[in-house]
């Protein structure tokens, strides 16, 4: 079981990034982030069988989560990025038995 995030990097305030999560042996379910000195928090989740996405209040209207079921990938389009979005972003997935799995994360840094 493996979840591999990609697409992080350094961007200026107001810029955009697109994160991708490739899942092997599990179904990717959502994105979380952890800033230095803070707890990991939910960014966005998207049900695998259809249904509405769920977003953290702080990213609503700026971030969009989507999935490609044929490729078993989960993406996060992040627009109008702000310095407070700086964090390590993690993909979370679930195995067929319901076990939660995490990727290693990808760093997103937004400069003022």
Biopython code that builds the backbone (N, CA, C, O; Angstrom):
import numpy as np
from Bio.PDB.StructureBuilder import StructureBuilder

atoms = [
    (1, "UNK", "N", (0.856, -1.190, 0.000)),
    (1, "UNK", "CA", (0.000, 0.000, 0.000)),
    (1, "UNK", "C", (0.889, 1.235, 0.000)),
    (1, "UNK", "O", (1.786, 1.375, 0.831)),
    (2, "UNK", "N", (0.625, 2.122, -0.941)),
    (2, "UNK", "CA", (1.465, 3.308, -1.042)),
    (2, "UNK", "C", (0.667, 4.471, -1.591)),
    (2, "UNK", "O", (-0.153, 4.311, -2.496)),
    (3, "UNK", "N", (0.915, 5.640, -1.035)),
    (3, "UNK", "CA", (0.337, 6.875, -1.530)),
    (3, "UNK", "C", (1.492, 7.824, -1.805)),
    (3, "UNK", "O", (2.318, 8.073, -0.926)),
    (4, "UNK", "N", (1.551, 8.348, -3.011)),
    (4, "UNK", "CA", (2.680, 9.182, -3.410)),
    (4, "UNK", "C", (2.164, 10.542, -3.841)),
    (4, "UNK", "O", (1.437, 10.674, -4.825)),
    (5, "UNK", "N", (2.566, 11.560, -3.068)),
    (5, "UNK", "CA", (2.169, 12.931, -3.384)),
    (5, "UNK", "C", (3.220, 13.593, -4.264)),
    (5, "UNK", "O", (4.407, 13.275, -4.187)),
    (6, "UNK", "N", (2.766, 14.512, -5.094)),
    (6, "UNK", "CA", (3.670, 15.302, -5.920)),
    (6, "UNK", "C", (3.041, 16.649, -6.193)),
    (6, "UNK", "O", (1.843, 16.843, -5.990)),
    (7, "UNK", "N", (3.872, 17.593, -6.664)),
    (7, "UNK", "CA", (3.353, 18.882, -7.090)),
    (7, "UNK", "C", (3.605, 20.028, -6.137)),
    (7, "UNK", "O", (3.258, 21.169, -6.442)),
    (8, "UNK", "N", (4.201, 19.751, -4.986)),
    (8, "UNK", "CA", (4.494, 20.832, -4.064)),
    (8, "UNK", "C", (5.623, 21.703, -4.571)),
    (8, "UNK", "O", (6.271, 21.384, -5.569)),
    (9, "UNK", "N", (5.858, 22.818, -3.869)),
    (9, "UNK", "CA", (6.933, 23.698, -4.264)),
    (9, "UNK", "C", (6.808, 25.043, -3.611)),
    (9, "UNK", "O", (6.045, 25.232, -2.664)),
    (10, "UNK", "N", (7.585, 25.993, -4.142)),
    (10, "UNK", "CA", (7.603, 27.365, -3.645)),
    (10, "UNK", "C", (6.843, 28.254, -4.623)),
    (10, "UNK", "O", (7.082, 28.216, -5.830)),
    (11, "UNK", "N", (5.937, 29.043, -4.093)),
    (11, "UNK", "CA", (5.142, 29.928, -4.939)),
    (11, "UNK", "C", (4.919, 31.242, -4.203)),
    (11, "UNK", "O", (4.927, 31.280, -2.972)),
    (12, "UNK", "N", (4.722, 32.303, -4.946)),
    (12, "UNK", "CA", (4.447, 33.596, -4.340)),
    (12, "UNK", "C", (2.981, 33.715, -3.947)),
    (12, "UNK", "O", (2.125, 32.998, -4.466)),
    (13, "UNK", "N", (2.709, 34.620, -3.036)),
    (13, "UNK", "CA", (1.322, 34.891, -2.633)),
    (13, "UNK", "C", (0.475, 35.203, -3.866)),
    (13, "UNK", "O", (0.858, 35.990, -4.732)),
    (14, "UNK", "N", (-0.684, 34.559, -3.911)),
    (14, "UNK", "CA", (-1.579, 34.740, -5.047)),
    (14, "UNK", "C", (-1.391, 33.727, -6.159)),
    (14, "UNK", "O", (-2.179, 33.673, -7.103)),
    (15, "UNK", "N", (-0.347, 32.928, -6.045)),
    (15, "UNK", "CA", (-0.054, 31.942, -7.073)),
    (15, "UNK", "C", (-0.853, 30.668, -6.927)),
    (15, "UNK", "O", (-1.714, 30.552, -6.055)),
    (16, "UNK", "N", (-0.555, 29.705, -7.799)),
    (16, "UNK", "CA", (-1.292, 28.443, -7.825)),
    (16, "UNK", "C", (-0.333, 27.258, -7.854)),
    (16, "UNK", "O", (0.793, 27.353, -8.342)),
    (17, "UNK", "N", (-0.809, 26.156, -7.322)),
    (17, "UNK", "CA", (-0.121, 24.878, -7.416)),
    (17, "UNK", "C", (-1.176, 23.789, -7.557)),
    (17, "UNK", "O", (-2.323, 23.950, -7.139)),
    (18, "UNK", "N", (-0.762, 22.687, -8.151)),
    (18, "UNK", "CA", (-1.650, 21.527, -8.264)),
    (18, "UNK", "C", (-0.941, 20.326, -7.680)),
    (18, "UNK", "O", (0.119, 19.921, -8.156)),
    (19, "UNK", "N", (-1.531, 19.764, -6.650)),
    (19, "UNK", "CA", (-0.983, 18.570, -6.015)),
    (19, "UNK", "C", (-1.664, 17.331, -6.587)),
    (19, "UNK", "O", (-2.844, 17.359, -6.935)),
    (20, "UNK", "N", (-0.912, 16.260, -6.677)),
    (20, "UNK", "CA", (-1.469, 14.985, -7.119)),
    (20, "UNK", "C", (-1.070, 13.885, -6.154)),
    (20, "UNK", "O", (0.007, 13.912, -5.559)),
    (21, "UNK", "N", (-1.960, 12.921, -6.016)),
    (21, "UNK", "CA", (-1.706, 11.767, -5.164)),
    (21, "UNK", "C", (-1.984, 10.506, -5.984)),
    (21, "UNK", "O", (-3.101, 10.293, -6.456)),
    (22, "UNK", "N", (-0.966, 9.688, -6.143)),
    (22, "UNK", "CA", (-1.123, 8.406, -6.819)),
    (22, "UNK", "C", (-1.217, 7.319, -5.759)),
    (22, "UNK", "O", (-0.340, 7.195, -4.904)),
    (23, "UNK", "N", (-2.283, 6.537, -5.819)),
    (23, "UNK", "CA", (-2.535, 5.532, -4.787)),
    (23, "UNK", "C", (-2.359, 4.125, -5.344)),
    (23, "UNK", "O", (-2.817, 3.809, -6.442)),
    (24, "UNK", "N", (-1.686, 3.293, -4.561)),
    (24, "UNK", "CA", (-1.453, 1.903, -4.925)),
    (24, "UNK", "C", (-1.898, 1.041, -3.753)),
    (24, "UNK", "O", (-1.304, 1.101, -2.676)),
    (25, "UNK", "N", (-2.925, 0.252, -3.951)),
    (25, "UNK", "CA", (-3.408, -0.620, -2.886)),
    (25, "UNK", "C", (-4.398, 0.036, -1.954)),
    (25, "UNK", "O", (-4.779, -0.550, -0.940)),
    (26, "UNK", "N", (-4.816, 1.233, -2.278)),
    (26, "UNK", "CA", (-5.816, 1.912, -1.460)),
    (26, "UNK", "C", (-6.554, 2.924, -2.322)),
    (26, "UNK", "O", (-6.161, 3.193, -3.458)),
    (27, "UNK", "N", (-7.608, 3.471, -1.781)),
    (27, "UNK", "CA", (-8.369, 4.506, -2.479)),
    (27, "UNK", "C", (-8.076, 5.848, -1.838)),
    (27, "UNK", "O", (-8.320, 6.019, -0.643)),
    (28, "UNK", "N", (-7.560, 6.805, -2.594)),
    (28, "UNK", "CA", (-7.282, 8.111, -2.002)),
    (28, "UNK", "C", (-8.576, 8.826, -1.651)),
    (28, "UNK", "O", (-9.519, 8.833, -2.442)),
    (29, "UNK", "N", (-8.625, 9.426, -0.469)),
    (29, "UNK", "CA", (-9.865, 10.004, 0.020)),
    (29, "UNK", "C", (-9.789, 11.495, 0.283)),
    (29, "UNK", "O", (-10.807, 12.182, 0.199)),
    (30, "UNK", "N", (-8.618, 12.010, 0.597)),
    (30, "UNK", "CA", (-8.564, 13.429, 0.913)),
    (30, "UNK", "C", (-7.165, 13.955, 1.135)),
    (30, "UNK", "O", (-6.178, 13.221, 1.163)),
    (31, "UNK", "N", (-7.133, 15.260, 1.289)),
    (31, "UNK", "CA", (-5.880, 15.974, 1.540)),
    (31, "UNK", "C", (-5.913, 16.616, 2.925)),
    (31, "UNK", "O", (-6.932, 17.160, 3.350)),
    (32, "UNK", "N", (-4.790, 16.543, 3.610)),
    (32, "UNK", "CA", (-4.600, 17.158, 4.909)),
    (32, "UNK", "C", (-3.289, 17.934, 4.863)),
    (32, "UNK", "O", (-2.464, 17.733, 3.973)),
    (33, "UNK", "N", (-3.113, 18.819, 5.831)),
    (33, "UNK", "CA", (-1.855, 19.564, 5.872)),
    (33, "UNK", "C", (-1.422, 19.778, 7.313)),
    (33, "UNK", "O", (-2.232, 19.759, 8.240)),
    (34, "UNK", "N", (-0.126, 19.983, 7.473)),
    (34, "UNK", "CA", (0.434, 20.232, 8.797)),
    (34, "UNK", "C", (1.493, 21.311, 8.681)),
    (34, "UNK", "O", (2.513, 21.138, 8.015)),
    (35, "UNK", "N", (1.231, 22.424, 9.339)),
    (35, "UNK", "CA", (2.187, 23.521, 9.384)),
    (35, "UNK", "C", (3.099, 23.328, 10.595)),
    (35, "UNK", "O", (2.725, 22.632, 11.539)),
    (36, "UNK", "N", (4.278, 23.929, 10.582)),
    (36, "UNK", "CA", (5.208, 23.784, 11.711)),
    (36, "UNK", "C", (4.558, 24.192, 13.025)),
    (36, "UNK", "O", (3.967, 25.267, 13.126)),
    (37, "UNK", "N", (4.670, 23.330, 14.028)),
    (37, "UNK", "CA", (4.130, 23.632, 15.344)),
    (37, "UNK", "C", (2.629, 23.482, 15.472)),
    (37, "UNK", "O", (2.056, 23.811, 16.510)),
    (38, "UNK", "N", (1.985, 22.986, 14.421)),
    (38, "UNK", "CA", (0.523, 22.844, 14.452)),
    (38, "UNK", "C", (0.133, 21.395, 14.200)),
    (38, "UNK", "O", (0.925, 20.592, 13.707)),
    (39, "UNK", "N", (-1.113, 21.084, 14.552)),
    (39, "UNK", "CA", (-1.629, 19.753, 14.308)),
    (39, "UNK", "C", (-2.024, 19.589, 12.840)),
    (39, "UNK", "O", (-2.311, 20.557, 12.136)),
    (40, "UNK", "N", (-2.025, 18.347, 12.416)),
    (40, "UNK", "CA", (-2.479, 18.067, 11.062)),
    (40, "UNK", "C", (-3.971, 18.398, 10.972)),
    (40, "UNK", "O", (-4.745, 18.084, 11.876)),
    (41, "UNK", "N", (-4.358, 19.038, 9.860)),
    (41, "UNK", "CA", (-5.746, 19.442, 9.690)),
    (41, "UNK", "C", (-6.277, 19.032, 8.325)),
    (41, "UNK", "O", (-5.529, 18.888, 7.359)),
    (42, "UNK", "N", (-7.580, 18.852, 8.278)),
    (42, "UNK", "CA", (-8.236, 18.515, 7.021)),
    (42, "UNK", "C", (-8.206, 19.709, 6.077)),
    (42, "UNK", "O", (-8.437, 20.848, 6.483)),
    (43, "UNK", "N", (-7.918, 19.428, 4.817)),
    (43, "UNK", "CA", (-8.000, 20.450, 3.773)),
    (43, "UNK", "C", (-9.239, 20.192, 2.922)),
    (43, "UNK", "O", (-10.086, 21.070, 2.758)),
    (44, "UNK", "N", (-9.333, 18.982, 2.384)),
    (44, "UNK", "CA", (-10.474, 18.633, 1.540)),
    (44, "UNK", "C", (-10.592, 17.121, 1.425)),
    (44, "UNK", "O", (-9.588, 16.410, 1.399)),
    (45, "UNK", "N", (-11.819, 16.641, 1.356)),
    (45, "UNK", "CA", (-12.071, 15.223, 1.116)),
    (45, "UNK", "C", (-13.099, 15.076, 0.007)),
    (45, "UNK", "O", (-13.909, 15.970, -0.238)),
    (46, "UNK", "N", (-13.050, 13.929, -0.657)),
    (46, "UNK", "CA", (-13.981, 13.671, -1.758)),
    (46, "UNK", "C", (-14.346, 12.200, -1.735)),
    (46, "UNK", "O", (-13.464, 11.352, -1.875)),
    (47, "UNK", "N", (-15.624, 11.868, -1.563)),
    (47, "UNK", "CA", (-16.035, 10.461, -1.531)),
    (47, "UNK", "C", (-15.657, 9.749, -2.821)),
    (47, "UNK", "O", (-15.718, 10.341, -3.899)),
    (48, "UNK", "N", (-15.268, 8.483, -2.717)),
    (48, "UNK", "CA", (-14.828, 7.743, -3.892)),
    (48, "UNK", "C", (-15.982, 7.334, -4.788)),
    (48, "UNK", "O", (-15.797, 7.173, -5.994)),
    (49, "UNK", "N", (-17.165, 7.163, -4.226)),
    (49, "UNK", "CA", (-18.306, 6.701, -5.012)),
    (49, "UNK", "C", (-19.233, 7.801, -5.466)),
    (49, "UNK", "O", (-20.376, 7.537, -5.841)),
    (50, "UNK", "N", (-18.768, 9.007, -5.437)),
    (50, "UNK", "CA", (-19.625, 10.126, -5.806)),
    (50, "UNK", "C", (-20.073, 10.871, -4.571)),
    (50, "UNK", "O", (-19.926, 10.371, -3.456)),
    (51, "UNK", "N", (-20.609, 12.043, -4.751)),
    (51, "UNK", "CA", (-20.989, 12.850, -3.606)),
    (51, "UNK", "C", (-20.211, 14.143, -3.581)),
    (51, "UNK", "O", (-19.324, 14.377, -4.402)),
    (52, "UNK", "N", (-20.557, 14.965, -2.638)),
    (52, "UNK", "CA", (-19.973, 16.302, -2.579)),
    (52, "UNK", "C", (-18.633, 16.307, -1.854)),
    (52, "UNK", "O", (-18.391, 15.526, -0.934)),
    (53, "UNK", "N", (-17.785, 17.206, -2.299)),
    (53, "UNK", "CA", (-16.518, 17.414, -1.620)),
    (53, "UNK", "C", (-16.744, 18.190, -0.332)),
    (53, "UNK", "O", (-17.718, 18.928, -0.185)),
    (54, "UNK", "N", (-15.816, 17.999, 0.591)),
    (54, "UNK", "CA", (-15.851, 18.725, 1.860)),
    (54, "UNK", "C", (-14.556, 19.522, 1.981)),
    (54, "UNK", "O", (-13.470, 18.966, 1.812)),
    (55, "UNK", "N", (-14.657, 20.801, 2.268)),
    (55, "UNK", "CA", (-13.485, 21.671, 2.345)),
    (55, "UNK", "C", (-13.379, 22.327, 3.718)),
    (55, "UNK", "O", (-14.385, 22.602, 4.373)),
    (56, "UNK", "N", (-12.158, 22.566, 4.132)),
    (56, "UNK", "CA", (-11.939, 23.416, 5.294)),
    (56, "UNK", "C", (-12.404, 24.819, 4.942)),
    (56, "UNK", "O", (-12.293, 25.255, 3.796)),
    (57, "UNK", "N", (-12.921, 25.515, 5.932)),
    (57, "UNK", "CA", (-13.452, 26.856, 5.692)),
    (57, "UNK", "C", (-12.383, 27.772, 5.096)),
    (57, "UNK", "O", (-12.675, 28.627, 4.260)),
    (58, "UNK", "N", (-11.157, 27.582, 5.535)),
    (58, "UNK", "CA", (-10.086, 28.483, 5.110)),
    (58, "UNK", "C", (-9.702, 28.340, 3.638)),
    (58, "UNK", "O", (-9.049, 29.223, 3.082)),
    (59, "UNK", "N", (-10.096, 27.243, 3.006)),
    (59, "UNK", "CA", (-9.702, 27.036, 1.605)),
    (59, "UNK", "C", (-10.881, 27.064, 0.646)),
    (59, "UNK", "O", (-10.694, 26.991, -0.568)),
    (60, "UNK", "N", (-12.083, 27.168, 1.174)),
    (60, "UNK", "CA", (-13.262, 27.179, 0.309)),
    (60, "UNK", "C", (-13.189, 28.311, -0.693)),
    (60, "UNK", "O", (-12.861, 29.445, -0.347)),
    (61, "UNK", "N", (-13.498, 27.993, -1.933)),
    (61, "UNK", "CA", (-13.466, 28.998, -2.987)),
    (61, "UNK", "C", (-12.095, 29.177, -3.621)),
    (61, "UNK", "O", (-11.971, 29.823, -4.662)),
    (62, "UNK", "N", (-11.062, 28.607, -2.998)),
    (62, "UNK", "CA", (-9.712, 28.723, -3.549)),
    (62, "UNK", "C", (-9.152, 27.375, -3.990)),
    (62, "UNK", "O", (-8.403, 27.306, -4.965)),
    (63, "UNK", "N", (-9.502, 26.317, -3.291)),
    (63, "UNK", "CA", (-8.993, 24.981, -3.582)),
    (63, "UNK", "C", (-10.113, 24.129, -4.180)),
    (63, "UNK", "O", (-11.287, 24.284, -3.842)),
    (64, "UNK", "N", (-9.716, 23.228, -5.073)),
    (64, "UNK", "CA", (-10.665, 22.288, -5.663)),
    (64, "UNK", "C", (-10.064, 20.890, -5.660)),
    (64, "UNK", "O", (-8.968, 20.675, -6.178)),
    (65, "UNK", "N", (-10.784, 19.946, -5.076)),
    (65, "UNK", "CA", (-10.339, 18.562, -5.045)),
    (65, "UNK", "C", (-11.056, 17.787, -6.142)),
    (65, "UNK", "O", (-12.235, 18.015, -6.412)),
    (66, "UNK", "N", (-10.324, 16.865, -6.771)),
    (66, "UNK", "CA", (-10.922, 16.050, -7.826)),
    (66, "UNK", "C", (-10.238, 14.690, -7.843)),
    (66, "UNK", "O", (-9.143, 14.528, -7.306)),
    (67, "UNK", "N", (-10.892, 13.717, -8.464)),
    (67, "UNK", "CA", (-10.291, 12.383, -8.546)),
    (67, "UNK", "C", (-10.447, 11.821, -9.932)),
    (67, "UNK", "O", (-11.363, 12.181, -10.672)),
    (68, "UNK", "N", (-9.535, 10.930, -10.275)),
    (68, "UNK", "CA", (-9.604, 10.166, -11.512)),
    (68, "UNK", "C", (-9.645, 8.703, -11.094)),
    (68, "UNK", "O", (-8.619, 8.128, -10.730)),
    (69, "UNK", "N", (-10.815, 8.108, -11.146)),
    (69, "UNK", "CA", (-10.962, 6.729, -10.674)),
    (69, "UNK", "C", (-10.242, 5.725, -11.570)),
    (69, "UNK", "O", (-9.818, 4.669, -11.100)),
    (70, "UNK", "N", (-10.101, 6.044, -12.855)),
    (70, "UNK", "CA", (-9.407, 5.108, -13.738)),
    (70, "UNK", "C", (-7.923, 5.055, -13.418)),
    (70, "UNK", "O", (-7.293, 4.005, -13.544)),
    (71, "UNK", "N", (-7.364, 6.183, -13.004)),
    (71, "UNK", "CA", (-5.943, 6.242, -12.658)),
    (71, "UNK", "C", (-5.717, 6.067, -11.162)),
    (71, "UNK", "O", (-4.576, 5.922, -10.723)),
    (72, "UNK", "N", (-6.787, 6.079, -10.376)),
    (72, "UNK", "CA", (-6.713, 6.007, -8.922)),
    (72, "UNK", "C", (-5.847, 7.136, -8.358)),
    (72, "UNK", "O", (-4.950, 6.914, -7.545)),
    (73, "UNK", "N", (-6.143, 8.337, -8.813)),
    (73, "UNK", "CA", (-5.413, 9.500, -8.346)),
    (73, "UNK", "C", (-6.379, 10.527, -7.749)),
    (73, "UNK", "O", (-7.571, 10.543, -8.056)),
    (74, "UNK", "N", (-5.828, 11.372, -6.898)),
    (74, "UNK", "CA", (-6.591, 12.441, -6.258)),
    (74, "UNK", "C", (-5.782, 13.721, -6.409)),
    (74, "UNK", "O", (-4.590, 13.749, -6.102)),
    (75, "UNK", "N", (-6.424, 14.771, -6.879)),
    (75, "UNK", "CA", (-5.713, 16.018, -7.123)),
    (75, "UNK", "C", (-6.286, 17.141, -6.268)),
    (75, "UNK", "O", (-7.437, 17.101, -5.834)),
    (76, "UNK", "N", (-5.445, 18.142, -6.042)),
    (76, "UNK", "CA", (-5.876, 19.328, -5.309)),
    (76, "UNK", "C", (-5.348, 20.546, -6.055)),
    (76, "UNK", "O", (-4.145, 20.810, -6.053)),
    (77, "UNK", "N", (-6.239, 21.278, -6.685)),
    (77, "UNK", "CA", (-5.890, 22.523, -7.354)),
    (77, "UNK", "C", (-5.979, 23.637, -6.322)),
    (77, "UNK", "O", (-7.030, 23.854, -5.719)),
    (78, "UNK", "N", (-4.882, 24.332, -6.125)),
    (78, "UNK", "CA", (-4.819, 25.374, -5.103)),
    (78, "UNK", "C", (-4.557, 26.713, -5.782)),
    (78, "UNK", "O", (-3.516, 26.908, -6.410)),
    (79, "UNK", "N", (-5.489, 27.615, -5.652)),
    (79, "UNK", "CA", (-5.382, 28.940, -6.253)),
    (79, "UNK", "C", (-5.363, 30.013, -5.173)),
    (79, "UNK", "O", (-5.750, 29.773, -4.029)),
    (80, "UNK", "N", (-4.914, 31.176, -5.552)),
    (80, "UNK", "CA", (-4.847, 32.336, -4.650)),
    (80, "UNK", "C", (-4.180, 31.912, -3.343)),
    (80, "UNK", "O", (-4.713, 32.146, -2.258)),
    (81, "UNK", "N", (-3.042, 31.303, -3.453)),
    (81, "UNK", "CA", (-2.341, 30.795, -2.276)),
    (81, "UNK", "C", (-1.871, 31.940, -1.384)),
    (81, "UNK", "O", (-1.479, 33.009, -1.852)),
    (82, "UNK", "N", (-1.926, 31.675, -0.093)),
    (82, "UNK", "CA", (-1.549, 32.648, 0.919)),
    (82, "UNK", "C", (-0.426, 32.072, 1.792)),
    (82, "UNK", "O", (-0.274, 30.853, 1.870)),
    (83, "UNK", "N", (0.354, 32.928, 2.441)),
    (83, "UNK", "CA", (1.424, 32.416, 3.313)),
    (83, "UNK", "C", (0.922, 31.424, 4.361)),
    (83, "UNK", "O", (1.656, 30.513, 4.744)),
    (84, "UNK", "N", (-0.303, 31.584, 4.825)),
    (84, "UNK", "CA", (-0.837, 30.669, 5.828)),
    (84, "UNK", "C", (-1.170, 29.285, 5.256)),
    (84, "UNK", "O", (-1.505, 28.366, 6.003)),
    (85, "UNK", "N", (-1.079, 29.146, 3.951)),
    (85, "UNK", "CA", (-1.244, 27.830, 3.330)),
    (85, "UNK", "C", (0.049, 27.014, 3.367)),
    (85, "UNK", "O", (0.056, 25.835, 3.011)),
    (86, "UNK", "N", (1.129, 27.641, 3.794)),
    (86, "UNK", "CA", (2.408, 26.943, 3.879)),
    (86, "UNK", "C", (2.311, 25.784, 4.856)),
    (86, "UNK", "O", (1.936, 25.963, 6.015)),
    (87, "UNK", "N", (2.653, 24.595, 4.378)),
    (87, "UNK", "CA", (2.534, 23.384, 5.194)),
    (87, "UNK", "C", (3.035, 22.198, 4.377)),
    (87, "UNK", "O", (3.299, 22.304, 3.179)),
    (88, "UNK", "N", (3.156, 21.076, 5.059)),
    (88, "UNK", "CA", (3.339, 19.819, 4.348)),
    (88, "UNK", "C", (1.945, 19.251, 4.086)),
    (88, "UNK", "O", (1.128, 19.132, 4.998)),
    (89, "UNK", "N", (1.694, 18.911, 2.849)),
    (89, "UNK", "CA", (0.381, 18.404, 2.453)),
    (89, "UNK", "C", (0.454, 16.890, 2.298)),
    (89, "UNK", "O", (1.331, 16.355, 1.619)),
    (90, "UNK", "N", (-0.489, 16.218, 2.943)),
    (90, "UNK", "CA", (-0.521, 14.761, 2.957)),
    (90, "UNK", "C", (-1.782, 14.241, 2.278)),
    (90, "UNK", "O", (-2.868, 14.804, 2.414)),
    (91, "UNK", "N", (-1.601, 13.160, 1.552)),
    (91, "UNK", "CA", (-2.733, 12.447, 0.975)),
    (91, "UNK", "C", (-3.123, 11.316, 1.918)),
    (91, "UNK", "O", (-2.266, 10.598, 2.433)),
    (92, "UNK", "N", (-4.416, 11.167, 2.137)),
    (92, "UNK", "CA", (-4.929, 10.096, 2.977)),
    (92, "UNK", "C", (-5.754, 9.139, 2.133)),
    (92, "UNK", "O", (-6.565, 9.560, 1.308)),
    (93, "UNK", "N", (-5.542, 7.867, 2.345)),
    (93, "UNK", "CA", (-6.295, 6.868, 1.603)),
    (93, "UNK", "C", (-6.829, 5.788, 2.516)),
    (93, "UNK", "O", (-6.486, 5.728, 3.697)),
    (94, "UNK", "N", (-7.672, 4.937, 1.961)),
    (94, "UNK", "CA", (-8.276, 3.858, 2.745)),
    (94, "UNK", "C", (-8.159, 2.562, 1.969)),
    (94, "UNK", "O", (-8.438, 2.509, 0.771)),
    (95, "UNK", "N", (-7.740, 1.509, 2.673)),
    (95, "UNK", "CA", (-7.646, 0.204, 2.034)),
    (95, "UNK", "C", (-9.029, -0.440, 1.974)),
    (95, "UNK", "O", (-9.997, 0.083, 2.526)),
    (96, "UNK", "N", (-9.105, -1.577, 1.300)),
    (96, "UNK", "CA", (-10.375, -2.287, 1.179)),
    (96, "UNK", "C", (-10.908, -2.723, 2.537)),
    (96, "UNK", "O", (-12.119, -2.865, 2.708)),
    (97, "UNK", "N", (-10.025, -2.936, 3.501)),
    (97, "UNK", "CA", (-10.441, -3.337, 4.846)),
    (97, "UNK", "C", (-10.753, -2.136, 5.734)),
    (97, "UNK", "O", (-11.118, -2.296, 6.899)),
    (98, "UNK", "N", (-10.609, -0.935, 5.179)),
    (98, "UNK", "CA", (-10.960, 0.260, 5.932)),
    (98, "UNK", "C", (-9.812, 0.909, 6.685)),
    (98, "UNK", "O", (-10.020, 1.871, 7.424)),
    (99, "UNK", "N", (-8.618, 0.400, 6.509)),
    (99, "UNK", "CA", (-7.460, 0.966, 7.203)),
    (99, "UNK", "C", (-7.038, 2.277, 6.551)),
    (99, "UNK", "O", (-6.951, 2.375, 5.327)),
    (100, "UNK", "N", (-6.780, 3.274, 7.375)),
    (100, "UNK", "CA", (-6.337, 4.566, 6.877)),
    (100, "UNK", "C", (-4.840, 4.540, 6.618)),
    (100, "UNK", "O", (-4.067, 4.023, 7.425)),
    (101, "UNK", "N", (-4.438, 5.102, 5.485)),
    (101, "UNK", "CA", (-3.024, 5.164, 5.119)),
    (101, "UNK", "C", (-2.658, 6.594, 4.738)),
    (101, "UNK", "O", (-3.499, 7.369, 4.281)),
    (102, "UNK", "N", (-1.383, 6.924, 4.938)),
    (102, "UNK", "CA", (-0.887, 8.261, 4.636)),
    (102, "UNK", "C", (0.308, 8.194, 3.700)),
    (102, "UNK", "O", (1.102, 7.254, 3.737)),
    (103, "UNK", "N", (0.415, 9.219, 2.857)),
    (103, "UNK", "CA", (1.614, 9.389, 2.076)),
    (103, "UNK", "C", (2.675, 10.084, 2.912)),
    (103, "UNK", "O", (2.450, 10.395, 4.082)),
    (104, "UNK", "N", (3.832, 10.327, 2.310)),
    (104, "UNK", "CA", (4.938, 10.961, 3.032)),
    (104, "UNK", "C", (4.817, 12.479, 3.035)),
    (104, "UNK", "O", (5.490, 13.153, 3.815)),
    (105, "UNK", "N", (3.976, 13.014, 2.182)),
    (105, "UNK", "CA", (3.754, 14.447, 2.162)),
    (105, "UNK", "C", (4.571, 15.174, 1.119)),
    (105, "UNK", "O", (5.597, 14.684, 0.647)),
    (106, "UNK", "N", (4.088, 16.361, 0.769)),
    (106, "UNK", "CA", (4.798, 17.238, -0.154)),
    (106, "UNK", "C", (4.742, 18.655, 0.411)),
    (106, "UNK", "O", (3.695, 19.117, 0.865)),
    (107, "UNK", "N", (5.874, 19.328, 0.375)),
    (107, "UNK", "CA", (5.983, 20.659, 0.984)),
    (107, "UNK", "C", (5.419, 21.729, 0.051)),
    (107, "UNK", "O", (5.739, 21.771, -1.137)),
    (108, "UNK", "N", (4.587, 22.577, 0.605)),
    (108, "UNK", "CA", (4.080, 23.754, -0.098)),
    (108, "UNK", "C", (4.518, 24.976, 0.703)),
    (108, "UNK", "O", (4.220, 25.095, 1.892)),
    (109, "UNK", "N", (5.219, 25.868, 0.043)),
    (109, "UNK", "CA", (5.690, 27.086, 0.694)),
    (109, "UNK", "C", (5.218, 28.283, -0.112)),
    (109, "UNK", "O", (5.466, 28.377, -1.314)),
    (110, "UNK", "N", (4.538, 29.192, 0.563)),
    (110, "UNK", "CA", (4.016, 30.390, -0.090)),
    (110, "UNK", "C", (4.756, 31.591, 0.494)),
    (110, "UNK", "O", (4.659, 31.877, 1.687)),
    (111, "UNK", "N", (5.488, 32.280, -0.355)),
    (111, "UNK", "CA", (6.264, 33.419, 0.106)),
    (111, "UNK", "C", (5.401, 34.681, 0.103)),
    (111, "UNK", "O", (4.527, 34.842, -0.748)),
    (112, "UNK", "N", (5.657, 35.579, 1.068)),
    (112, "UNK", "CA", (4.838, 36.818, 1.161)),
    (112, "UNK", "C", (5.002, 37.704, -0.064)),
    (112, "UNK", "O", (4.389, 38.769, -0.142)),
]
sb = StructureBuilder()
sb.init_structure("model")
sb.init_model(0)
sb.init_chain("A")
sb.init_seg("    ")
for serial, (resi, resn, name, xyz) in enumerate(atoms, 1):
    if name == "N":
        sb.init_residue(resn, " ", resi, " ")
    sb.init_atom(name, np.array(xyz, "f"), 0.0, 1.0, " ", f" {name:<3s}", serial, name[0])
structure = sb.get_structure()
